[in-house]
Amino acid sequence: MFLLDQLKRYAATDRIALLYQGQAVTYRTLHRQAEAFAAYLLDVFGNCDAPVLIYGHKEVCIPVYMFGALKAGHSYIPVDTTFPTERVAQILEQASPCLTVNLTDAALPAAKTLDASALAELLTKYDGAFDGVDRIDDQHVVYTLFTSGTTGKPKGVQITAKNIAAFDEGVAPWFDCNLTDGVFLNEISYSFDVSVCALYYALSRGMTLYTVDKQTLNDPRALFAALRESEIDFWVSTPSLAEFCIRSEQFAEALLPNVKKFVFCGEVLTKKLAQEMLTRFPHAEIVNAYGPTETTVLVTAIKVDEALCANVPSIPIGYPFANLQARIAAPDGASLPEGEAGELLILGDCVSPGYLHRPDLNEKAFFTDRQTGLRGYHTGDLCRMENGLIYYLGRMDGQVKLNGFRVELEDVESNLLRVENVARAAVVPVFEDGKAVSLTAFVRLEAADGLSSLARAKKIKTALASTLPSYMIPRKIVAVEDFPLNTNGKIDKKALSALA
């Protein structure tokens, strides 16, 4: 695998791989620790290829466990500490990992666990014991990321070494900014696929990951202090982070004088934000990109400049990468001519082999193209194409992108129905400038509860916090006596959206 080969190359240097809270990890140390962990896995589990689950947030040892797992022939599953205990338990049940690396004090229902202090012990016993043979090929599953599912349970997207190689090849022309090294902003949770840009693109090129955790991101003073000291050259994030930062006049070229490129993905980039970024950072290039988890992070991109902003009604998601195919299809699968709206299909080596242990979902989401033999994925995104440029028009189903995270509305609804005294629930997104900014839940109660709207909402949100990540919890909870119905007798979500 190209990344592991590059890590070996940089292991002969003292180049910094990771910076986090004053800790600096060199490529030499990263490689040495990953090989010690690989030697441990081979000693304890032999040729077993069950995944390794890594439970943590932004600890500098997380890439050690990821790359060590790969060297030993395992895949890894990153699970962030922001996930509720019940969701973590669901992931553990589905994934059946051979080992759980728990970097927290939380108790997890795992058969075999390493804690945060284990790495020092592994180095003592296994330092230098790895035989140097990386046990991974193109078809090997590298990682599985669990995303929101329509049944109320998460689903695991598997990504192979071949998929990641396709991502790297496709994204390289858009990411290149003539850096032989440099500093890359690493602020995205390892449980979110955009983190692959840092882990695989940046590290394979000898860059330094300047890591920012959730606590810092939520504290403007701490965040700006971190950005001021970071000296970053390369920024990848959702537009939401930039929107948060841009409220302050400090967020400008003087704060980040080295930055050469901003890449935005994960949600809609508005013209308003794009134009403000161009004003604040006149010497940096801005790229808008798009891609589902199932097609390995990113599959389209476009450079955003003043000319583009002046000539389009909304910022397009870009041109398809050169090593894949993108089609706009009618419901019957037939390709549509330019200008017509339909479902975006992605075909190529970037497409995942499928969801973990979910043949039912795989049959619906993935396909093999008869003409080309390419593996394809139904994105469920409504798009149109003009002169090869793709415009995103929204979701075709009940899925939205919220603050960069993909949320199945049915997942939230299923969990609402588990809350005491909730008889029926419907969830709708609230949009601003074409971007989902929050969720509103409408609920019908089984019986009057005598609570004020504020007290009821607080009680329901508290209950949801035990089963859903914070980003999936609706901002507003509205109790209704009856739901509006459409002509099919179903809940009229358009009417609810108007109320929201």
SVG drawing of the C-alpha trace seen along z (x, -y; Angstrom):
<svg xmlns="http://www.w3.org/2000/svg" viewBox="-55 -42 72 59">
<polyline fill="none" stroke="black" stroke-width="0.4" points="0.0,0.0 1.4,-3.4 1.0,-5.1 2.8,-2.3 5.6,-2.5 5.9,-6.2 5.9,-5.9 8.9,-3.6 10.6,-6.2 10.1,-9.0 11.0,-6.8 14.6,-7.5 14.0,-11.2 13.0,-13.2 10.3,-15.0 7.3,-15.8 4.2,-13.7 1.8,-14.9 1.5,-17.9 -1.2,-17.9 -1.3,-19.9 2.4,-20.4 3.2,-16.8 5.3,-16.2 5.5,-12.7 8.1,-12.2 7.7,-9.9 10.4,-7.7 8.4,-7.3 5.1,-6.8 6.6,-4.0 8.4,-2.3 5.3,-2.3 3.1,-1.1 5.4,1.9 5.5,2.7 1.7,2.8 1.7,5.0 4.1,7.4 1.8,7.6 -1.2,8.3 0.6,11.1 1.8,12.6 -1.6,12.6 -3.9,13.2 -1.8,14.9 -3.4,14.7 -6.8,13.6 -8.0,10.7 -10.9,9.5 -10.9,5.7 -9.4,3.6 -11.8,1.0 -10.2,-2.2 -12.2,-4.2 -10.9,-7.7 -10.9,-11.3 -7.7,-13.0 -5.0,-11.2 -1.7,-11.2 -1.5,-7.4 -4.6,-6.8 -2.7,-6.7 -0.2,-4.3 -3.0,-1.8 -4.5,-2.4 -1.3,-1.8 -0.1,1.0 -3.4,2.8 -2.9,2.5 0.7,3.8 -0.6,6.9 -3.4,7.6 -6.3,6.2 -8.7,3.4 -9.6,0.7 -12.8,-0.9 -12.4,-4.4 -15.2,-5.3 -15.3,-8.8 -15.9,-9.4 -18.8,-11.7 -20.8,-8.6 -23.3,-7.5 -22.6,-4.3 -25.5,-2.5 -24.3,-3.3 -20.8,-2.2 -22.3,1.1 -24.2,1.5 -21.0,1.0 -19.2,3.5 -22.0,6.1 -22.0,5.6 -18.2,5.5 -17.0,8.2 -13.5,6.8 -10.7,9.1 -9.4,6.2 -10.7,2.9 -8.3,0.1 -10.0,-2.0 -8.2,-5.3 -10.8,-6.6 -12.0,-5.6 -15.4,-4.4 -16.3,-0.8 -17.0,0.9 -18.6,4.4 -15.5,5.7 -14.0,9.2 -10.4,8.0 -9.2,4.5 -6.1,2.4 -6.1,-0.7 -4.4,-4.1 -1.3,-2.9 -0.7,0.1 1.5,-1.5 4.5,-1.9 4.2,1.8 4.0,2.9 7.1,1.0 9.0,2.6 8.1,6.1 7.7,5.7 10.0,2.9 11.9,4.2 10.0,7.5 8.0,6.9 9.4,8.8 8.9,5.8 6.3,7.5 3.1,5.5 0.2,7.9 -2.1,5.9 -3.1,5.9 -5.4,3.9 -8.6,5.8 -7.8,5.6 -10.4,3.6 -8.5,0.7 -11.2,-0.8 -14.9,-0.6 -16.8,-3.8 -20.2,-3.6 -22.7,-6.1 -26.4,-6.9 -28.8,-4.2 -32.5,-4.3 -33.4,-1.5 -32.1,-3.5 -28.9,-1.5 -25.6,-2.6 -24.2,-0.9 -20.6,-0.2 -19.0,-1.4 -16.0,0.7 -13.1,-0.9 -10.3,1.1 -6.6,0.2 -7.7,0.1 -10.4,-2.5 -7.9,-4.7 -5.4,-4.5 -8.2,-5.7 -9.0,-8.5 -5.4,-9.6 -5.0,-9.5 -8.2,-11.4 -7.8,-14.1 -4.1,-14.8 -4.6,-17.4 -7.0,-19.4 -5.0,-19.1 -1.5,-19.8 0.0,-23.1 3.7,-22.3 4.4,-21.3 7.2,-18.8 6.1,-19.0 4.0,-21.6 1.4,-21.7 -2.1,-20.2 -5.0,-21.1 -6.3,-17.9 -9.5,-19.0 -12.0,-16.4 -12.9,-13.4 -11.3,-10.1 -14.8,-8.7 -15.7,-11.0 -14.3,-10.1 -12.9,-13.5 -10.1,-12.7 -8.7,-10.4 -7.4,-13.6 -5.0,-14.1 -4.3,-10.4 -3.6,-9.3 -3.0,-12.3 -1.0,-14.5 1.0,-11.8 1.9,-10.0 3.6,-13.3 5.5,-13.9 3.3,-16.7 2.7,-17.5 -0.8,-17.1 -1.6,-20.0 -4.3,-18.4 -7.2,-20.4 -9.7,-18.6 -13.4,-19.1 -12.9,-21.1 -10.7,-23.6 -13.1,-23.9 -15.9,-24.8 -13.9,-27.6 -13.3,-30.6 -10.4,-32.0 -8.6,-28.6 -9.3,-27.9 -7.9,-31.2 -4.8,-30.8 -4.3,-27.4 -4.7,-28.7 -2.3,-31.5 0.5,-29.1 -0.3,-26.4 1.5,-27.9 -0.8,-25.7 -0.4,-25.6 -3.4,-23.4 -6.9,-23.6 -9.6,-20.9 -12.9,-21.2 -16.7,-21.5 -17.9,-25.0 -19.4,-25.2 -16.0,-25.6 -15.2,-28.5 -18.6,-30.1 -17.9,-29.9 -14.4,-31.4 -15.4,-34.2 -17.6,-35.8 -14.4,-37.2 -12.4,-39.8 -9.3,-38.0 -10.0,-35.2 -8.0,-36.6 -4.7,-36.3 -2.8,-37.8 -3.9,-35.0 -2.9,-32.2 -0.2,-33.8 1.1,-30.5 -2.2,-29.0 -2.1,-28.1 -5.3,-26.2 -8.8,-25.8 -10.8,-22.7 -14.4,-22.6 -16.5,-19.5 -19.2,-17.5 -22.0,-20.1 -23.1,-23.0 -20.6,-25.8 -22.7,-28.9 -21.7,-31.8 -21.8,-34.2 -19.1,-32.2 -17.1,-31.6 -17.0,-35.3 -16.1,-36.3 -13.2,-33.7 -11.9,-35.1 -11.9,-38.6 -10.2,-37.5 -7.6,-35.2 -6.8,-36.8 -3.6,-34.7 -5.1,-31.3 -6.9,-28.9 -10.4,-27.8 -11.7,-24.4 -15.2,-23.1 -15.4,-19.3 -18.0,-16.5 -18.1,-12.8 -20.1,-10.2 -18.4,-7.9 -19.2,-4.9 -17.1,-6.4 -14.0,-7.1 -14.2,-10.6 -14.2,-12.9 -15.1,-12.4 -15.7,-15.9 -14.1,-19.3 -13.9,-22.8 -11.7,-25.8 -13.8,-28.7 -12.9,-32.2 -14.6,-35.5 -15.5,-34.7 -17.3,-31.5 -19.2,-33.2 -20.3,-35.9 -21.6,-33.4 -23.4,-30.7 -26.6,-30.8 -25.0,-28.5 -21.6,-27.0 -21.4,-23.7 -19.9,-20.6 -17.5,-20.3 -16.1,-18.2 -15.8,-14.4 -12.2,-13.2 -10.4,-12.0 -10.2,-8.4 -14.0,-7.8 -17.3,-8.2 -20.3,-10.3 -23.7,-10.0 -27.1,-11.7 -29.7,-9.0 -33.5,-8.7 -35.3,-6.4 -35.0,-3.5 -31.2,-4.0 -31.1,-5.5 -28.6,-8.4 -30.2,-11.8 -29.0,-14.6 -27.2,-17.6 -29.4,-20.1 -31.9,-17.5 -32.1,-16.7 -31.7,-13.1 -29.8,-10.8 -26.0,-11.1 -24.3,-7.8 -20.6,-7.3 -18.6,-4.5 -15.0,-3.4 -12.4,-2.0 -13.3,-4.5 -16.6,-2.6 -16.7,-0.6 -17.2,3.2 -20.3,2.6 -21.7,2.3 -20.4,4.7 -22.8,7.7 -25.6,6.0 -26.3,7.7 -29.9,6.2 -28.5,2.7 -25.7,3.6 -28.2,4.8 -30.0,1.4 -27.0,-0.9 -24.4,0.7 -24.3,2.2 -22.0,3.3 -22.4,1.5 -23.1,3.8 -21.3,1.8 -18.1,1.0 -18.0,3.6 -17.3,0.8 -18.7,0.9 -21.2,-1.8 -23.0,-3.5 -26.4,-5.2 -25.7,-8.4 -29.3,-9.3 -28.3,-12.9 -30.4,-14.9 -28.1,-16.7 -27.8,-18.1 -24.8,-18.4 -23.9,-21.3 -20.8,-21.2 -19.4,-18.4 -20.0,-20.5 -22.2,-19.0 -24.7,-21.0 -26.2,-19.5 -29.9,-20.0 -30.6,-18.1 -31.4,-14.6 -33.8,-12.3 -34.6,-10.5 -34.7,-11.3 -30.9,-11.9 -29.3,-15.3 -25.8,-16.6 -25.7,-18.5 -22.5,-20.2 -20.6,-17.8 -22.2,-14.7 -24.6,-12.5 -27.9,-12.0 -30.7,-9.7 -33.9,-11.4 -35.5,-7.9 -32.6,-7.1 -33.5,-10.1 -37.3,-9.3 -36.7,-5.7 -34.8,-6.8 -37.5,-9.4 -40.1,-6.6 -38.1,-4.9 -38.5,-8.0 -41.1,-7.6 -44.5,-9.1 -43.7,-9.7 -46.3,-8.0 -45.3,-9.3 -42.4,-11.4 -41.3,-13.2 -38.1,-15.0 -37.4,-17.7 -34.2,-19.7 -34.2,-23.5 -32.3,-25.2 -30.5,-28.5 -29.0,-29.5 -29.6,-26.0 -27.8,-24.3 -29.2,-22.2 -28.4,-24.0 -30.5,-22.1 -33.3,-19.6 -36.8,-20.1 -38.7,-17.2 -42.5,-17.0 -43.9,-14.6 -47.3,-13.3 -47.5,-12.4 -49.3,-9.3 -50.7,-11.3 -50.7,-14.9 -47.6,-15.5 -48.4,-18.9 -45.0,-20.2 -44.1,-23.5 -42.7,-23.3 -39.2,-24.1 -39.3,-21.5 -40.7,-18.9 -38.0,-19.6 -35.3,-19.4 -36.6,-16.1 -36.8,-14.5 -33.3,-15.8 -31.9,-14.3 -33.4,-11.0 -32.0,-11.1 -28.5,-11.9 -28.3,-8.3 -28.8,-6.9 -27.7,-9.5 -24.6,-11.6 -25.1,-15.2 -25.1,-16.3 -28.2,-14.1 -30.3,-15.6 -32.9,-18.1 -32.5,-21.7 -36.3,-22.1 -38.9,-19.7 -42.5,-20.6 -45.5,-18.7 -48.5,-18.4 -52.0,-16.9 -52.1,-15.5 -49.8,-15.4 -50.7,-16.9 -51.1,-14.2 -50.6,-14.2 -52.8,-12.6 -51.1,-9.2 -52.1,-9.3 -48.5,-9.8 -47.1,-12.5 -46.8,-15.6 -43.2,-16.6 -43.4,-19.5 -46.1,-21.0 -43.9,-20.3 -40.9,-21.9 -43.0,-25.1 -43.9,-25.1 -40.2,-24.5"/>
</svg>
